[in-house]
Amino acid sequence: MATDRRAPEAVAAPLVEVDGATRTHGSVQVLAPISLTLGPGEAAAVVGPNGSGKSTLLSLVAGKDEPTTGRVRVLGLPAGEARLRRREDVALLLGGLSAYPDLTVAEHLRLVASAWAGRHPGPDVETALAAAELDRVRDQLPGELSSGEGQMFALAATLYRPARLVLLDEPEQRLDARWRAVARRLVAGALDAGRALLVATHDPDLRADLAHRGREVVLAAPGPR
């Protein structure tokens, strides 16, 4: 059983509330009933076999899909409404980053900082690139990156958003051992900054890090109704 490490204020005002949510497609339940809450500075590692509904759960919280039963609330609103009204407070990495093909890695981060001017807490672009170990490729275009560099760029750009809630779907994919260690440091930094993170992962080290800072949400592969 996961240890609940939430502070009292997080219990009083959760950023994420999932109450008995399920998702069914046709005769197949792709997400069995699940309930969880997530407060500021808290992490949840969503784990389970392929087909257990990890990506589905993140899509429900992101407001990209609706539960068949139960409810999902984000920042005090139904998730679909929060997606429209509180977009600045939620950062997503679900299925890859939509990047401009003719902007460099560094230019993408500058664009993020400019878009959220007045809210962006830093660090500056060069510091963020160094933390992600992307300074060597700062002037390359997204299409020129290796698969691992591209995934790290996607993670770094997502975390560079000044969002209160971050949703990550298998951020470790396509990363070797060195890059995975870098990714864990970036995730830890986001938690240290007081953000809430909901992360679907197969990586045992990231899973342990996240569970230490919050909890595990273990999903079982559902079957026919």
Summary of the structure (lengths in Angstrom):
residues: 225
radius of gyration: 17.2
end to end distance: 26.4
largest distance: 51.6
contacts: 734
relative contact order: 0.21
helix: 39%
strand: 24%
